[in-house]
Amino acid sequence: MIEANAFLAMFTVQILAMSVLLPQRVIRLVRSTAQEFPAERFAQLYPRVDHHKILGRYLKLYRLLNPVILVLGVLLLGWLFRYLQRSDWDDGPVEALVFAYFVLQALPLLFAAWSAIRYNQLLGRLLEAKRSTVLQRRGLFDFVSPFTVFLAVSSYFLFVAYVIYIAQNPFPGFAGALINIGVITLVYATQTLGVYVMLYRKKVNPRETHAALVHTTGVGVKACVYMCIASVVTSSLNFTLVLLDLQRWEPFALSAFLVFAASLTLMVITAAPRNPEAAGLGESPVS
């Protein structure tokens, strides 16, 4: 019962992190950003459109989605509590339900991201003044230490070796070396693309300062690298649990990984911008 209680506790954390704490931070960020919105310029270009009503409508929908998902999570937690009291409970359905609920929890965040993209597009049309172009040194090692990058790369090759080793004497349900290596390679490729986009992207928000841009880039790059390492660790841990006949700990490991992913998202949203000069990334206006 220890593994069941540990999972229930971690799943409770997952519910609170994704459906309570993260939405509060998102709403706080939206309100802070809305204070800098050029309302007068918007009223001149769109005299029949009420910006405050539009913002209120989006926030209302966002607030509505999260409590509904929170209630569904509490109901799922109650069902899982009863199910895990059985001596013959299976970890497979539990993991499927936990991941499906996480996808459901991510929907409001995707809606917020889509709204942010539309907001920045509108903001770009409203602002007439343009900021000076800034020359800046932006490289991977400016934001992530070489040791962390080495750890991420070496973790990938160690995982490949571990999967090949397991494939020599696979356990029941093992998907095979090619599929497992392919999945983790896809994760690494996706996160590598994310790092590239963060490093070389153009400024999305026209009101974004250089310090804020450096901060966002640094936190985003770190999140991508950490996600690579966490994916390898979680997958390797799941295989090890099965080999040790401890697969009932897999739901706990999955929920812990999802909480970690939510924590990275929270870190990207809420961390305060760093001083770019302190990081050696001072700006140099181009004439």
C-alpha positions, 0 to 999 in steps of 0.5 A: 500500500505504500506505493498506492499512498505515495501515488495518491499524494503525488497525484493530489500535488499534480491536481493542485499544481496544474489546476490551482497554482498555475492558473493563478499565476497565469491570471496574475501575469495577464493582469500585469500585462494588461496594465501596459496595454495602449488602450488609447491607441486601441480606442482610436483604431477600433472605436467600437470594440471594448478592450476590457470586455474582450479581456474579461471574456477571455479571463472568464473562459479561462477561469471557467475551464480550470475549476471544471477540470479541478472537479474532474480531478477530484472525482478521478482521485476519489475513484483511484482511491477506491480502485487502489484499495483492491489487491489486484489493481493494475498500474496500466489503467492508472497510468493511462488515466493520469496521463489523459487527465494531464492532457486535459489539464494542459488545455487551458494553458494552450488556450492561454498561449493561443490568446497570448499570440493573438494579443502580441499580434494585435499589440504589434499593429497598435504600436507605432514606435519601434525599438532600436535593434539590439546586438547581443551574444546569445548562445547555449552556454550563456544560459546552460552550463556545459556540464548540464548539456553534457549530462543531457547528451550523455543521458541520451546515450546511456538510455540507448545502451540501457534499452539495447541491454533490456532488448536482449532479454525483454520483459512482457510489454516491452515495446522494443529497442527501436520504438523506445529509442525513437520516442526518446529521440523524438523528445530530444529533437523536439526540445532541441528545436525548442532551444533553437527557437528560443535562442534565435527567435525574433521578439514576439512582444514589441514592448518586451525589453532586452532584459525580459527577452534575455530572461525568457530565453534563458528560462526557456532554454533551461526548461528544454534541457531539463525536460530532456534529462527528466524524460530519460530519467523517468523512462529509465526508472520505469524500466528498472521498476519493471525489472525489479518487479516494482511496476506498481510504483510506475504511476507515482513516477509518471505523476512525479514527472508530470508535476516536474513538467508543470513546475518547469512551466511555472518557472517559465511564467513566473521567474523574475527577469535577470539583469542582462548586464550581470549575465554578460549580455548587455545590449548595444544599440545599432545605429 
